[in-house]
């Protein structure tokens, strides 16, 4: 008892005098149980529930066709696919789905007979937090007159991210899908933002009832929005540097040949040594991205001591298609 979506095989469209557009897409579906003599196996109901068919409220998007204002209606029709019977038994069906820009008449009512037809509710806000800054707004390194980075409370400032909250009524909770997408970031542009700027951050749900014996789920999906992506940028710093020694005047770190010969390789951890200050005390230092200490001048890469402070981009969150959650493609457009 299963149905397999083969694909869309036909499409029509029309536009009324008010400019509203309606599309009908026909899908061919193959059922697995064609029944026995004088009986139907998998019928129209199973065919209409084939995985991959557009769900109510989804946006019209097929191939190069995209209409962000047209949404899939609850209307569905199923018929036998002509010329595909096997010994008189039905193996293939045609499932017709409708998309339209016409307002749902139920949207004009205060009450909905079927809560699954209610538009998604979208809200948002801002979350504040405090973080340590290491650069000024113009990109320059925050440092003291001795060219050392300033750290701690003196460089902690208020920051934050926006959040978008989507409330949905659904027949299927899709718990496995939802939990698999938690703390993933968008893999493609979403809500006018580039990839890796939207993170699925929080999820809660309730089981609700309507009528005397029917139930549905209300899902609450929360997305964090960071305009500079959710990737974290930190200073390249450490306690080890490429093998070498301080110059005689103590102003530059000079990379030297290895004791056994050969030039130190930044990709080989064995070619690094514990860095010490000019008095021989262990210390940590900002690096230039090639294993050399930054000399504080920002004079340009390639100097003996490393002329530019480097940063490391940390991509902790995996990417995923967050539209799998059925959220609106465009915020502010009912779905």
N, C-alpha and C positions, 0 to 999 in steps of 0.2 A: 504494500500500500504506500506507494511513493510516486512522485511525479518529477520529471526532469525537464527543466527549461532548455529548449533548443535555441531560442532566440527570437527577436522581432522579425516578422516577415512582411508586415504591411503597415502603412501609416497614412492617416488623412488629417486634414486640418480645415477649419473654417473660421471666419471672423464675422461677427454680427455688425449691425449698423452702429452700435455704440463702441465698437473697437475691441470688444472682448474676443479672445481667441480660445478655441476648443480643439484639442487634439485627441485622436483615437489611435492607439497603438495596438496592433494585433501580434500576439506571441504564440508560437507553436510549442506545445507541451507534449511530452511522451509519458504515458503511464506504464507502470511495470506489470500490473495485473489486468489482463484484457478479458478475464472472465472465462466461463465455460459456455456450453451450448445454451442458447436462448437466455443468457444472463449477462449483465454488465459487471465487470470487475471494478477497477478504479474508475469512478464516475466524475462528473463535472466539478463536484465539490473538491475532490482531491486534486484535480487538474488546476483549479483556481488557487490552490495553496502552494503551488510549486515554489521552491526556494529561488529567489532572484527576481520574482515578479515585483513590480513597483508597489510600494505600500501606500496606503492612504496618507495624504499630506506631503508626499515626496515631490521634489521639484522636477519639472519637465526638462530632462537632459538626456539626449540620445545622439551619439556621434558628434557631429559639429553643431547640432541643434541644441540651443539652450534658451529657455524662457523662464527667468527667475520669478515671474509673477504667475506662472501657471502651476497648479498643484493637482496631484492625483486625487480623484474623488472616490468615494466608497463604491461607486457604480462599477459593476463587472458583469460581463456576459461570457458564456462558454458555449461552444458549439463543436460538433464533430468536424475534424479536418477532412475535407473532401478528398476522395481517392486514395486514402491511406489505410483502409481497413485491412485486417488480416483474417480471411475466411469469415467475413461478416462481423468480426469483433472489432470494437473501437480501441485503437492503440494510440491515436493522436487526437488532441483537441486544439482548438484555437481559443485563446483567452484574450478578450478585448478589455483594455484599460483606458480610462478617460482622464485627460488633464484639461483644466480650464482656468482662465483668469476671472471667470464669473464669481462674484462673492457667494459663498455658501449661504443659502437662505437661513440656515440655523444660526449664522453669525448675527442675524438681526434680532434673534430672540434672547431674552435674558436667561432662560433655562434651556438646557440641552437634554433631549430625551436619551441620547447616547453619549456618555462622557468621552468616548474615544474620538468623537468628532470635534471636541473642543480644540480651539487653536492653542498652540504652545504659549506659555507665558514666559516672557523674557524680562529679566531685571539685571541690575548690576550695581557696582559700587567700587570702593577703593580700599585697599589694605595697606596700612602703614607699618613700617618696621625701621630699625636703625641698622646701618651697616657702616663699615670702615671704608673710607675713600682713600685711594692712593694717587689719584690724579685730580687736578683742578678742572673746571669746566672747559678750559681751553686745551686740555690734554697734557699739560706740563706736569711733571712729577712733583708731588708734595714732599718737600725735604727741608732740612734745616740748613743754616749757613755753612755747616761742615759737610754738606752734601749727603747727609744720612736721611733715609726716609723717616717721616714722623708717623708713629703708630699709636694706637690706643684711643682713649676717649677724646683726645683733642681733634682727631680726624673722623669721628663718628657723627654722621648726619642722618637726618630723617630721609627715608626713601620709601618706596612702595610699589605696588602693582594694582592694576585694575582687575576686576573680576566680572564675569558674565554668568548669570544663573538662569538655567532653563528648566521649566517645569513641564513635564509631559504626562499625558494619560496614555497608557499602552496596554495592549492585551497580553503581551509577552514581556516579562521582566528582562530577559536576555542577560541574566546575571553573569554567565561565563564571559560573554563579550565585554560587558561593562567593566568587570574587574580586570580583564586582560588589558584594557586601555588606560587604567588608572595610572597617573603620573607619566603618560606619554605626551609628547608635543606634536603639533601638527606637521605633517610631512609635506604639505603643499599650502599655497596661500589660503587664508581663512579669514573671513570678515574684514577683508582689506588689509590684512597683515601678512608679512612674509612667513615662510616656513620657520618653525622653532620658536614662534612668538606666543603661541596659545598652548597652555598645558591643561589637561583634564585633571583637576586637582581634588575634587571631592564628589561624593555620591551618597545619596540616601533615598529611601523609597518607603511607600506605604501600600498595603493591600486595602482596597476599598470595594464597596458593594453598591450595586444599583439594582432596582427591582427587588425581587424576592430571593433570587438564587444566582444572579450573575455577578461576577467580580472583575476587577481590572486593577492595574497598578498605577500609582502616581510616582514618577521618577523625578528627582531633583538633581540636576547635573551642574556642577560648578567648574568654571574654567578660569584659570589665572592668565592674565595678559601682561606680557612684558614687551615693550616696544623695541628694546635692544636685544631681544631673544632671551631665552632661559639659560643660555650658555653663560658660564661664569668665567670672567677674565681676572686672573691673578698675576702678580708680579713673579717673574722667574727669579727665584732666590734659593740659596742653599748654603751648605757648609763645606762643599767640595767643589773644586775647580780643576780644569785641565792641568796636568802636571807642568810645573814651572816654579818660578820664584819671583820675589819682588825685585824691581830694578834697584840699582845702587842708591838712587835718591829717594827710594821708597814711595814713588808716585804711580808706578805702573806694574802690573803683573805681566811678566814675560813668560810665554810658553816655551819650554825647553824640550830638547830631545829626551826620550825615555832612557832610563839607565841601560837597558839592553839595546838601545839604538832605535831609531824610527821616530816619526812625528806622532804626537798624541792624537788619537781619533775621538772626536766628540761623541761618537756612537758607541764607544767601548767603555763601560763603567770602570774597568780596571785601569784606565788611563787617567783617572781623576785622583786628586790628593786632597787631604784636609787643608783648608785655607787657614792661615794664621795672619795676625796683624804684624806690623813691623817690629813689635816687641816679642813675637813668638807666641802670642796667646791665641787660642782658638776663637774663631768668630764666624758669623754668617755674613753673607753678602748678596747684593742684587747682581744677577747675571745678565749677560747680553744675548742669550739665546744660543750661544756657541760654546758654553762652558767656561767662558772667561768672565772675571768680575767686571761689573760696570764701574767706571772710574768717576762718575758723578758729573761729567762735563756735558753729556749728551752731544758730543761733537761730531757724531756720525760713526756708523759701524766701520770696523776694519782697523781701528787703532789697536795698539798692543794690549791695552787693558780692557778693551771692549767699550765702544763709545756710546751705546744706546741701551737703556734698560729694556729688557724684553718682557713680554707677557705670555702667559700660557692660557689657552682657551680650553675650559673643561666642559665637555658635552656629556653630562650625566644622564640625561633623559633620552630614551629611545623615541623614534619617530613613528607615527601611525596616522592612518586616515581617520580623523575624529568625526568626519561626517557619517561614519558607520553608526553613530549614535542617533541619527535621525534629526539632528539639530538644524535650525534654519540655515539656509545657504547665505542669506542676507539678513542681518539684524534689522528689526523693524517691519519685516514683511510677514504677515500671518502665515502659519503653516498648519 
